[in-house]
Amino acid sequence: GDVEVAIMCPDTDVNELARLAGSEASVVAQKGEGLAAGLTSVFAHFAPDHQREDHRRDAHQRRTIAFNSDSPHLPRSVLEDAFETLAAHDVVVGPTHDGCYYLVGAKASHPKLFAGDGMGTSSALERLLSRARALELSVGFAAPFYDIDVADDLTRLAGELRLAPTRAPRTARWLKEWELVAALSRTGTGEL
């Protein structure tokens, strides 16, 4: 089906991200500050309200998936599988190896799903699943994946993209430039 790509971000970043995204994605300002507000805004903006009368009809037509910006190497197939999983569940979650999640999707807006603390921490996934259970939402899972949180993650990604730069061409180019700058700065002479 049709897929709409959008970037949800703080109001202060809308113009810069719109310039960078060009015609590839629309850019929408989130309501409120922080990750929880951003995720709540995504589903409030793009997914039907689960309390509306026509929600059941809309839910079969509209599935919304939000994924992080620190997994530029996420394969398209993972997103496609997540949309398939979401067809059979209220919510889909893509867990990371560090107890967080890189992706969350829903057929409807559930503001309480992202309420509370723990966003961006090693207990984020556990807390999200607990809130989903409390809301009596069925949860399906996307394949586990890693995101870029620390230098070792970036080193891992750089190694993978050296072998397969087409997985994330822009990121591969940036990493190649970054590695060159880092190498030049280590020599202190501007020469390799």
Contacts in CASP RR format, 6 or more apart in sequence:
PFRMAT RR
TARGET T0000
AUTHOR 0000-0000-0000
METHOD contacts of the structure
MODEL  1
GDVEVAIMCPDTDVNELARLAGSEASVVAQKGEGLAAGLTSVFAHFAPDH
QREDHRRDAHQRRTIAFNSDSPHLPRSVLEDAFETLAAHDVVVGPTHDGC
YYLVGAKASHPKLFAGDGMGTSSALERLLSRARALELSVGFAAPFYDIDV
ADDLTRLAGELRLAPTRAPRTARWLKEWELVAALSRTGTGEL
4 26 0 8 1.000
4 46 0 8 1.000
5 24 0 8 1.000
5 25 0 8 1.000
5 26 0 8 1.000
6 25 0 8 1.000
6 26 0 8 1.000
6 27 0 8 1.000
6 28 0 8 1.000
6 45 0 8 1.000
6 46 0 8 1.000
7 17 0 8 1.000
7 21 0 8 1.000
7 25 0 8 1.000
7 26 0 8 1.000
7 27 0 8 1.000
7 28 0 8 1.000
8 28 0 8 1.000
8 29 0 8 1.000
8 30 0 8 1.000
8 38 0 8 1.000
8 41 0 8 1.000
8 42 0 8 1.000
8 45 0 8 1.000
8 66 0 8 1.000
9 17 0 8 1.000
9 27 0 8 1.000
9 28 0 8 1.000
9 29 0 8 1.000
9 30 0 8 1.000
10 29 0 8 1.000
10 30 0 8 1.000
10 32 0 8 1.000
10 33 0 8 1.000
10 34 0 8 1.000
11 29 0 8 1.000
11 30 0 8 1.000
14 27 0 8 1.000
14 28 0 8 1.000
14 29 0 8 1.000
17 27 0 8 1.000
18 27 0 8 1.000
21 27 0 8 1.000
28 41 0 8 1.000
28 45 0 8 1.000
30 37 0 8 1.000
30 38 0 8 1.000
30 41 0 8 1.000
30 42 0 8 1.000
31 37 0 8 1.000
31 38 0 8 1.000
31 40 0 8 1.000
31 41 0 8 1.000
31 44 0 8 1.000
32 38 0 8 1.000
32 41 0 8 1.000
34 119 0 8 1.000
35 114 0 8 1.000
35 119 0 8 1.000
35 120 0 8 1.000
36 114 0 8 1.000
36 115 0 8 1.000
36 116 0 8 1.000
36 119 0 8 1.000
38 114 0 8 1.000
39 66 0 8 1.000
39 104 0 8 1.000
39 113 0 8 1.000
39 114 0 8 1.000
40 109 0 8 1.000
40 111 0 8 1.000
40 113 0 8 1.000
40 114 0 8 1.000
42 64 0 8 1.000
42 66 0 8 1.000
43 64 0 8 1.000
43 66 0 8 1.000
43 105 0 8 1.000
43 106 0 8 1.000
43 108 0 8 1.000
43 109 0 8 1.000
43 110 0 8 1.000
43 111 0 8 1.000
43 113 0 8 1.000
44 109 0 8 1.000
44 111 0 8 1.000
46 62 0 8 1.000
46 64 0 8 1.000
47 62 0 8 1.000
47 63 0 8 1.000
47 64 0 8 1.000
47 106 0 8 1.000
47 107 0 8 1.000
47 108 0 8 1.000
47 109 0 8 1.000
48 54 0 8 1.000
48 55 0 8 1.000
48 58 0 8 1.000
48 59 0 8 1.000
48 62 0 8 1.000
48 107 0 8 1.000
48 108 0 8 1.000
48 109 0 8 1.000
49 55 0 8 1.000
49 108 0 8 1.000
49 109 0 8 1.000
50 59 0 8 1.000
50 108 0 8 1.000
50 109 0 8 1.000
50 110 0 8 1.000
52 58 0 8 1.000
55 108 0 8 1.000
58 107 0 8 1.000
58 108 0 8 1.000
59 107 0 8 1.000
59 108 0 8 1.000
60 107 0 8 1.000
62 107 0 8 1.000
63 83 0 8 1.000
63 86 0 8 1.000
63 87 0 8 1.000
63 105 0 8 1.000
63 106 0 8 1.000
63 107 0 8 1.000
64 105 0 8 1.000
64 106 0 8 1.000
64 107 0 8 1.000
65 79 0 8 1.000
65 82 0 8 1.000
65 83 0 8 1.000
65 86 0 8 1.000
65 92 0 8 1.000
65 103 0 8 1.000
65 104 0 8 1.000
65 105 0 8 1.000
66 103 0 8 1.000
66 104 0 8 1.000
66 105 0 8 1.000
67 74 0 8 1.000
67 79 0 8 1.000
67 102 0 8 1.000
67 103 0 8 1.000
67 104 0 8 1.000
68 102 0 8 1.000
68 103 0 8 1.000
68 147 0 8 1.000
70 102 0 8 1.000
70 147 0 8 1.000
70 148 0 8 1.000
70 149 0 8 1.000
71 102 0 8 1.000
71 145 0 8 1.000
71 146 0 8 1.000
71 147 0 8 1.000
71 148 0 8 1.000
72 148 0 8 1.000
72 157 0 8 1.000
72 168 0 8 1.000
72 170 0 8 1.000
72 171 0 8 1.000
73 157 0 8 1.000
73 160 0 8 1.000
73 161 0 8 1.000
73 167 0 8 1.000
73 168 0 8 1.000
73 171 0 8 1.000
74 102 0 8 1.000
74 103 0 8 1.000
74 145 0 8 1.000
75 167 0 8 1.000
78 103 0 8 1.000
78 142 0 8 1.000
78 143 0 8 1.000
78 145 0 8 1.000
79 103 0 8 1.000
81 142 0 8 1.000
81 143 0 8 1.000
82 92 0 8 1.000
82 94 0 8 1.000
82 103 0 8 1.000
82 105 0 8 1.000
82 142 0 8 1.000
85 92 0 8 1.000
85 140 0 8 1.000
85 141 0 8 1.000
85 142 0 8 1.000
86 92 0 8 1.000
86 105 0 8 1.000
86 106 0 8 1.000
86 107 0 8 1.000
86 140 0 8 1.000
88 138 0 8 1.000
88 140 0 8 1.000
89 137 0 8 1.000
89 138 0 8 1.000
89 139 0 8 1.000
89 140 0 8 1.000
90 106 0 8 1.000
90 107 0 8 1.000
90 108 0 8 1.000
90 132 0 8 1.000
90 137 0 8 1.000
90 138 0 8 1.000
90 139 0 8 1.000
91 104 0 8 1.000
91 105 0 8 1.000
91 106 0 8 1.000
91 110 0 8 1.000
91 113 0 8 1.000
91 132 0 8 1.000
91 137 0 8 1.000
91 138 0 8 1.000
91 139 0 8 1.000
91 140 0 8 1.000
92 103 0 8 1.000
92 104 0 8 1.000
92 105 0 8 1.000
92 106 0 8 1.000
92 139 0 8 1.000
92 140 0 8 1.000
92 141 0 8 1.000
92 142 0 8 1.000
93 101 0 8 1.000
93 103 0 8 1.000
93 104 0 8 1.000
93 105 0 8 1.000
93 125 0 8 1.000
93 128 0 8 1.000
93 129 0 8 1.000
93 139 0 8 1.000
93 140 0 8 1.000
93 141 0 8 1.000
93 142 0 8 1.000
94 101 0 8 1.000
94 102 0 8 1.000
94 103 0 8 1.000
94 104 0 8 1.000
94 141 0 8 1.000
94 142 0 8 1.000
94 143 0 8 1.000
94 144 0 8 1.000
94 145 0 8 1.000
95 101 0 8 1.000
95 102 0 8 1.000
95 125 0 8 1.000
95 141 0 8 1.000
95 142 0 8 1.000
95 144 0 8 1.000
95 145 0 8 1.000
96 102 0 8 1.000
96 125 0 8 1.000
96 144 0 8 1.000
96 145 0 8 1.000
96 146 0 8 1.000
96 147 0 8 1.000
97 144 0 8 1.000
97 146 0 8 1.000
98 122 0 8 1.000
98 146 0 8 1.000
98 149 0 8 1.000
99 122 0 8 1.000
99 123 0 8 1.000
99 124 0 8 1.000
99 125 0 8 1.000
99 126 0 8 1.000
100 120 0 8 1.000
100 121 0 8 1.000
100 122 0 8 1.000
100 124 0 8 1.000
100 125 0 8 1.000
100 147 0 8 1.000
101 124 0 8 1.000
101 125 0 8 1.000
101 128 0 8 1.000
102 145 0 8 1.000
102 146 0 8 1.000
102 147 0 8 1.000
103 142 0 8 1.000
103 145 0 8 1.000
104 128 0 8 1.000
106 113 0 8 1.000
106 137 0 8 1.000
110 135 0 8 1.000
110 137 0 8 1.000
112 131 0 8 1.000
112 134 0 8 1.000
112 135 0 8 1.000
113 128 0 8 1.000
113 131 0 8 1.000
113 132 0 8 1.000
113 135 0 8 1.000
113 137 0 8 1.000
114 128 0 8 1.000
114 131 0 8 1.000
115 131 0 8 1.000
116 127 0 8 1.000
117 127 0 8 1.000
118 124 0 8 1.000
118 127 0 8 1.000
129 139 0 8 1.000
132 139 0 8 1.000
146 153 0 8 1.000
146 156 0 8 1.000
147 153 0 8 1.000
148 154 0 8 1.000
148 157 0 8 1.000
154 175 0 8 1.000
157 171 0 8 1.000
157 175 0 8 1.000
158 175 0 8 1.000
158 179 0 8 1.000
160 167 0 8 1.000
161 167 0 8 1.000
161 168 0 8 1.000
161 171 0 8 1.000
161 172 0 8 1.000
161 175 0 8 1.000
162 172 0 8 1.000
165 172 0 8 1.000
165 173 0 8 1.000
166 172 0 8 1.000
183 192 0 8 1.000
184 190 0 8 1.000
184 191 0 8 1.000
184 192 0 8 1.000
END
